[in-house]
């Protein structure tokens, strides 16, 4: 039995499916099933109970999972302590980030690490706001880049920059506004917005109620790419997006955008650390490069537009 066998065991326990784990590891379901069967034989009992929807831990499996999590945590902390003794920053740095913020920021960070700190490896995990907060709470990531609706005040979260909100549309859409548009003028515009379950949608709906207008939503889509493609191909539709997510399309002329004002719906980009856990030298290096990159880009998550 090896630590990687038990990491696989915990991954199956978390996802509840051999198929999902196989897809994530780019292998076949039978390979994962065989590894778990071998581990069960080594442990001397069944770890999982098969159901119509996947697998769940047996009572014995729950007992093993509790023991294994402690063992792996202690092992990783020991390895982190050993790495701290090295003069060269090294090791894996786990970053949680919203999909819309990942590129080009982390692409640029990786390029710098590859040249300056080749022994540091990034492990990038995308998720929504609530998911990232949960990962921080359990120290499942070393850093997270988040969007907040208020400036951070705690010692474990730092302001990187601000992101304004823009009304985006195809350049062929009726241009009823210039470079800015009051929020109240969004009334009756046919909008593409995230689904009701998202925090950002809740903010938009509450802002509409407080300003006494109704947002006319004709399409709901969580994916930024889908939102952008829909408005680019349909000149009568509009979307409310952050500047970082449309800079490339604005620069190429594929999308037009006007800054939303009164209120301006600012979102604060923050760099957050877990309240508990190891803070390695490699983590410090990655945090420093992220901060330097965003500062060089004028507090934005993408390279400034060419004027």
Secondary structure, DSSP 8 states (H G I E B T S, - for coil): --HHHHHHHHHHHHH--HHHHHHHTTS-HHHHHHHHHHHHHHHTS--EEEETTEEEE-HHHHHHHHHHHHHHHHHHHHHHHHHHTSSS--EEEEEEE-HHHHTTHHHHHHHHHHHH-TTEEEEEEE--HHHHHHHHHTT-SSEEEEEESS---STTEEEEEEE-EEEEEETTS-----SEEEGGGGTT-EEEE--TTSHHHHHHHHHHHHHT---EEEEE-S-HHHHHHHHHH-TT-EEEEEHHHHHHHHHHTSEEEEEEESS---EEEEEE--SSS---HHHHHHHHHHHHHHHHTTSSSS-----
